Amino acid sequence: MKKPAWVIEKERARRAAARETVWLFGLHAVRDALLNPRRERLRLVVTPNAADRLKDAIAASGMTPEISDPRRFAAPLDPESVHQGAALETRPLAWGRLEDLALAEGPGAPLLVLLDRVTDPHNVGAILRSAEVFGARAVIGTERHAAPETGALAKAASGALERQPYLRVKNLAEAMETLRSMGFVLLGLDGAAAEDLDSALAGRRAGPLALVLGAEGEGLRERTRSLCDSLARIPAAGAFGSLNVSNAGAVALYAARRANGAE
């Protein structure tokens, strides 16, 4: 019996995903990936200087590095990449199911960050750092129109990518509905919202919270905005003050953490 076309396409996608690899670069990103038991590591390229600086992490990983001349660095990276003499080929991290991550054990009420088409890897990396600092369970993006796991993102995250779950879902609206059914309040950040962030957090019921952030410039899409339980703005002292999405995420995470009673 011939397999349906959708089954064949799904199997192809699964095989393609299994072949996908990511080159991480930079001393911090490579060190943390070498020490992460969740990582499937394939190839390590380092200069003599980087090998010396990473010797403990390399020993812990059990990998045999390729020593490369810094003037002809052997890893296939963009020439503009600031690799610091270290590059690691690896499989993307698999973080599991949204439902499991959302209610994973941790201090305080569950806190998530949802990203609506945030494509800049530097912004996503910075958000991952803030999410780790302020105790978010996970950062949720989308499979399309969102920053994938790349070396640039890992470097911007400065190690947080190895510890802070970054899950990309097929449909953000469906993920929001799933989280609402699990008891999450969905709070969207919108510069034009009538209510400020502190008021919105003070007025909500205690419990699981998901902060929803939109892309720079466009902000939240209309569909995403309509699925939020409420919208809030970060008040500015000046008439024209604004923050980019990574800074707004850090402020919102800090405020949410304080509202949850965690100092």
Secondary structure, 3 states (H helix, E strand, C coil): CCCCHHHHHHHHHHHHHHHCCEEEECHHHHHHHHCCCCCCEEEEEECHHHHHHCHHHHHHHCCCCEECCHHHCCCCCCCCCCCCCEEEEECCCCCCCHHHHHCCCCCCCCEEEEEECCCCHHHHHHHHHHHHHCCCCEEEEECCCCCCCCHHHHHHHCCHHHCCCEEEECCHHHHHHHHHHCCCEEEEECCCCCCEHHHHHHHCCCCCEEEEEEECCCECCHHHHHHCCEEEECCCCCCCCCCCHHHHHHHHHHHHHHHCCCC
